[in-house]
Amino acid sequence: MNLISLNILNYRNIREASLEFSPKLNCLVGLNGQGKTNVLDAIYLLSFTKSAFTSQDSLNITHGEQMSMVQGSYQQAVSDQPVVISCGLRRGVKKQFRKDKKDYQRLLDHIGLIPLVMVCPADHQLIEEGSDERRRFMDVVIGQRNRKYLDCLATYNALLKQRNALLKQYADAPNPPDDLLEVLEWQMVEPAEYIFQARTDFFKEFEPYFQEVYKVISNQPAEISCLRYISQLQDRELREAYVRTRKRDLILGWTSQGPHKDDLDMRLGDYPLKQVGSQGQQRTFVLAMKLAQALYLADTTGEAPILLLDDIFDRLDSERVERIVGMVQGEQFGQIFITDTDRQHLSEIIQPGPDAKIFHVENGQIA
């Protein structure tokens, strides 16, 4: 699916813009802080119903304004009719998200309609931050092709929140409500097991994509990199684990067992990436994960996802950048959006042609 056109009103520092895009390559050029990333974030919003950078919708409305609107027209490979997606934000009011002028009953039902992968400087959090970031990577990939997974994830997280609340409430009670906890635990097991199996199946399919992309962009043997899925459910039955750890969980005040503790093991050779990887190696590793995500989604959904590459060129050496650009301009990838501060830099590494468009961004104005 390609983004044909984008209309923006009062989104961050972009007061008004009406843009038409190339079906293949689109470059946004401008100094830092001018609004390039805000354009990409508006595109991200239309795929995931939320910003890539904040969960608070009001922060995306231009300062001093009361409302914001983002609307995109998309061309599907299987249909001649464009699909129009719009998102309206208003301070103090629930956001309005529509497909062809029809409101969604659940925002969750939109996820996966417009597959998208975003690569940005914040991706380094996959290495630096806790396991929440790495689970989010799994959820974003799997959720774009498996609606039941998102439903199970939402159900499990809601039940987990209830169990944690009970654990905190009765932490010091002489007679904690074992019957209430047991009811919640029984309800949690089914979605938890589905989440675990979906993640297990995903990594069996995903790892060859990661290995191949890493080999290409690093120019090193794929065997040097290792990405493994780690879960408590690999060696225990969850219902029994809840019973066995209930007293400890009451002391802790939170649930210690379940897929919310899953993680990814990221290694170079036999050693943790975070400890032994140089900045270049870490960036290459994470970038390989993201580009592999795009190839995986293209093969498993039958539709190449939109690829957003935000400010990646000044963080990698020129040889790696050339290999990356050469890869994403290939037939395996779909529509691409790239931001950079230097047009000359783009001209040196990107092949010009009728399928490429360059936009200049300055103080929220786009030409």
TORDRENMI-49810 format. One line per field, with one value per residue (C-alpha): residue number from 1; chain; x, y, z. Coordinates in steps of 0.2 Angstrom, whole numbers, plus 2048, in hexadecimal, padded with zeros to 3 digits. Layout:
! residues N
nr	c(NUM/...)
kette	c(A/...)
u	c(X/...)
v	c(Y/...)
w	c(Z/...)
***
This chain:
! residues 367
nr	c(1/2/3/4/5/6/7/8/9/10/11/12/13/14/15/16/17/18/19/20/21/22/23/24/25/26/27/28/29/30/31/32/33/34/35/36/37/38/39/40/41/42/43/44/45/46/47/48/49/50/51/52/53/54/55/56/57/58/59/60/61/62/63/64/65/66/67/68/69/70/71/72/73/74/75/76/77/78/79/80/81/82/83/84/85/86/87/88/89/90/91/92/93/94/95/96/97/98/99/100/101/102/103/104/105/106/107/108/109/110/111/112/113/114/115/116/117/118/119/120/121/122/123/124/125/126/127/128/129/130/131/132/133/134/135/136/137/138/139/140/141/142/143/144/145/146/147/148/149/150/151/152/153/154/155/156/157/158/159/160/161/162/163/164/165/166/167/168/169/170/171/172/173/174/175/176/177/178/179/180/181/182/183/184/185/186/187/188/189/190/191/192/193/194/195/196/197/198/199/200/201/202/203/204/205/206/207/208/209/210/211/212/213/214/215/216/217/218/219/220/221/222/223/224/225/226/227/228/229/230/231/232/233/234/235/236/237/238/239/240/241/242/243/244/245/246/247/248/249/250/251/252/253/254/255/256/257/258/259/260/261/262/263/264/265/266/267/268/269/270/271/272/273/274/275/276/277/278/279/280/281/282/283/284/285/286/287/288/289/290/291/292/293/294/295/296/297/298/299/300/301/302/303/304/305/306/307/308/309/310/311/312/313/314/315/316/317/318/319/320/321/322/323/324/325/326/327/328/329/330/331/332/333/334/335/336/337/338/339/340/341/342/343/344/345/346/347/348/349/350/351/352/353/354/355/356/357/358/359/360/361/362/363/364/365/366/367)
kette	c(A/A/A/A/A/A/A/A/A/A/A/A/A/A/A/A/A/A/A/A/A/A/A/A/A/A/A/A/A/A/A/A/A/A/A/A/A/A/A/A/A/A/A/A/A/A/A/A/A/A/A/A/A/A/A/A/A/A/A/A/A/A/A/A/A/A/A/A/A/A/A/A/A/A/A/A/A/A/A/A/A/A/A/A/A/A/A/A/A/A/A/A/A/A/A/A/A/A/A/A/A/A/A/A/A/A/A/A/A/A/A/A/A/A/A/A/A/A/A/A/A/A/A/A/A/A/A/A/A/A/A/A/A/A/A/A/A/A/A/A/A/A/A/A/A/A/A/A/A/A/A/A/A/A/A/A/A/A/A/A/A/A/A/A/A/A/A/A/A/A/A/A/A/A/A/A/A/A/A/A/A/A/A/A/A/A/A/A/A/A/A/A/A/A/A/A/A/A/A/A/A/A/A/A/A/A/A/A/A/A/A/A/A/A/A/A/A/A/A/A/A/A/A/A/A/A/A/A/A/A/A/A/A/A/A/A/A/A/A/A/A/A/A/A/A/A/A/A/A/A/A/A/A/A/A/A/A/A/A/A/A/A/A/A/A/A/A/A/A/A/A/A/A/A/A/A/A/A/A/A/A/A/A/A/A/A/A/A/A/A/A/A/A/A/A/A/A/A/A/A/A/A/A/A/A/A/A/A/A/A/A/A/A/A/A/A/A/A/A/A/A/A/A/A/A/A/A/A/A/A/A/A/A/A/A/A/A/A/A/A/A/A/A/A/A/A/A/A/A/A/A/A/A/A/A/A/A/A/A/A/A/A/A/A/A/A/A)
u	c(800/807/803/7FD/7FA/7FB/7F2/7F7/7EF/7F7/802/810/81A/811/802/7FD/803/7FC/809/809/815/81F/81A/82C/838/835/842/840/84E/851/85A/857/847/83E/831/837/834/823/81E/824/81A/80A/80C/810/800/7F5/7FC/7FC/7EF/7FC/80C/81D/823/816/806/7FE/7F4/7F3/806/804/7F9/802/805/7F7/7EA/7DB/7DB/7E6/7E1/7EC/7E5/7ED/7E7/7EE/7EF/7EC/7F5/7E5/7D9/7D7/7CE/7D8/7D6/7D4/7DA/7D8/7DC/7D4/7DB/7D3/7D8/7CE/7C5/7C7/7D0/7C6/7CE/7C5/7C7/7BD/7B3/7AE/7B3/7BC/7B3/7C4/7D4/7DC/7D2/7DC/7EE/7F5/7EA/7F9/809/817/829/832/845/84A/858/84C/84E/85E/853/851/862/864/852/849/840/830/838/83D/82B/824/82F/827/815/817/81C/811/802/802/7FE/7F5/7E5/7E2/7F3/7EF/7DE/7E7/7F4/7E7/7DD/7ED/7F3/7E2/7E2/7F4/7EF/7E1/7EC/7FA/7ED/7E7/7F9/7FC/7EC/7EE/801/800/7EF/7EF/7E3/7E6/7D7/7DE/7CE/7CE/7E0/7DD/7CE/7D9/7E7/7DC/7D6/7E8/7EF/7E6/7EB/7FD/7FF/7F9/805/814/810/80E/81F/827/820/825/837/839/833/83C/84E/853/84D/857/867/866/864/871/87D/87A/87B/889/893/897/892/880/886/88E/87D/870/85F/855/844/844/834/830/823/831/834/824/811/80A/7FB/806/813/806/801/813/818/808/80F/81F/815/80B/81B/821/811/812/810/821/81B/814/818/819/82B/830/840/84C/85E/869/87A/88A/892/891/890/882/881/87E/88F/89B/893/89A/88E/88F/88C/87D/875/877/870/860/85F/85F/851/846/84A/847/837/832/837/82E/81E/81F/820/813/806/808/80A/81B/81A/81D/82F/834/846/849/85A/865/873/87D/87E/886/895/893/896/888/87D/87F/87C/86C/866/86A/85F/850/84F/84E/83D/83B/837/828/825/833/835/846/84B/85C/864/86E/867/879/87B/86B/870/880/878/867/864/85A/84B/839/834/83D/836/83F/836/83E/839/83C/833/824/822/824/828)
v	c(800/811/822/82D/83D/844/853/85B/868/86E/85F/863/871/86E/87A/875/86A/861/854/848/83A/82F/81C/818/824/834/83F/84D/859/866/86C/863/869/86F/862/853/847/84E/849/837/837/83D/82E/822/829/823/812/80F/81B/824/82E/825/831/834/82C/83D/842/854/856/854/863/873/87E/88B/881/877/869/85F/855/848/840/834/82C/81B/810/7FD/7F1/7E6/7F5/804/80D/818/816/826/826/835/839/848/84E/85B/860/858/84D/83B/83A/836/828/824/819/820/82C/81E/81E/80E/806/801/809/7F7/7F2/7FE/7F7/7ED/7F5/800/7F6/802/801/810/812/820/825/820/80E/80D/80B/7F9/7F6/803/802/7F4/7E5/7F0/7F7/7E6/7DF/7EE/7EA/7D8/7DF/7EC/7DE/7D0/7DC/7E2/7D1/7C9/7D1/7C3/7C6/7D9/7D3/7C7/7D4/7E0/7D3/7CD/7DE/7E3/7D4/7D6/7E8/7E1/7D4/7E0/7EC/7DD/7D9/7EA/7EC/7DC/7DC/7DD/7D5/7C5/7BD/7C2/7BE/7AE/7AA/7BB/7B9/7A7/7AD/7BA/7AE/7A2/7AF/7B5/7A4/7A2/7B3/7B1/7A1/7A8/7B7/7AB/79F/7AE/7B5/7A4/7A1/7B3/7B1/7A1/7AA/7BB/7B5/7B1/7C2/7CA/7C0/7C4/7D7/7D7/7CE/7DB/7EB/7E6/7DD/7D0/7BE/7BC/7B0/7BE/7C5/7BC/7C1/7B5/7B5/7B2/7AD/7A6/79B/792/787/788/787/798/793/789/798/7A4/799/795/7A8/7AF/7B3/7BA/7C5/7CC/7D1/7D9/7E1/7DC/7CC/7C4/7B6/7B8/7BE/7D0/7CB/7C5/7CC/7CB/7C5/7D0/7CA/7CB/7BA/7B4/7C4/7D1/7DE/7EC/7E8/7E4/7ED/7FD/80B/806/7F4/7F8/803/7F6/7E9/7F3/7F9/7E7/7E3/7F1/7EE/7DB/7E0/7E8/7D9/7CD/7D7/7D8/7C6/7C1/7CE/7CF/7E2/7EB/7F7/809/80C/81C/81F/82E/836/826/82C/836/827/81A/81A/81D/80B/805/813/80E/7FC/801/80D/800/7F3/7FE/804/7F2/7EA/7E1/7F2/7FD/810/818/829/82F/83F/847/858/858/857/855/846/83E/842/838/828/828/824/832/82E/831/827/832/842/84F/85A/869/86C/87C/882/877/87C/86F/871)
w	c(800/7FB/802/7F4/7FD/80E/816/826/831/841/844/84F/846/836/835/823/816/807/7FF/7F1/7F1/7E6/7E7/7EA/7F1/7FB/803/810/811/81E/82E/83E/847/837/837/82C/83A/83D/82B/82E/83F/837/82B/839/842/833/835/847/84D/859/858/858/865/871/878/87D/86D/873/871/85E/85C/857/866/868/85D/863/856/849/83A/830/820/814/804/801/7F1/7F4/7E9/7E8/7E4/7D9/7E6/7F2/805/80F/821/82C/83E/847/858/863/874/882/876/870/860/850/845/834/825/816/821/82D/83F/846/855/85B/856/858/848/83D/842/833/825/821/825/829/830/838/83A/845/852/861/85B/865/874/86E/875/883/88B/894/88D/88A/87B/874/877/86E/85F/85F/861/853/847/84C/84E/83C/836/844/84B/858/85F/862/86A/875/87A/87F/889/892/896/89D/8A8/8AD/8B3/8BE/8C6/8CA/8D2/8DD/8E2/8E7/8F0/8FA/8FC/90F/912/91D/911/8FF/8F3/8EB/8E3/8DA/8D5/8CE/8C3/8BB/8B9/8B0/8A4/8A1/89C/88B/884/88B/883/872/874/878/869/85D/862/861/84F/84A/84F/846/836/83A/83E/82C/826/834/830/81E/820/82D/821/813/81C/828/81B/828/82A/830/83D/847/84C/857/85B/867/86F/882/88B/89C/893/88A/89A/8A5/8A6/8A9/8B4/8C0/8C0/8C6/8D4/8D9/8D9/8E0/8F1/8EA/8DE/8ED/8F5/8E5/8E1/8CE/8C3/8C1/8B4/8A3/891/897/89D/88C/884/875/877/86B/869/85F/85F/870/879/87D/86F/87C/885/876/867/860/85C/84A/84E/859/84C/83E/849/84D/83B/835/841/83A/827/82A/832/821/817/823/822/80F/80D/81B/817/804/805/806/815/814/81A/824/826/832/833/832/826/832/83E/833/828/815/810/81B/815/803/807/810/802/7F5/7FE/802/7F0/7EA/7E4/7F5/7FD/7FA/7FD/806/810/814/81E/81E/821/811/800/7F8/804/7FD/7EB/7EE/7F4/7EC/7DA/7D2/7C7/7C4/7D3/7DF/7E7/7F2/7FE/807/819/822/832/82F/81D/80F/7FD)
***
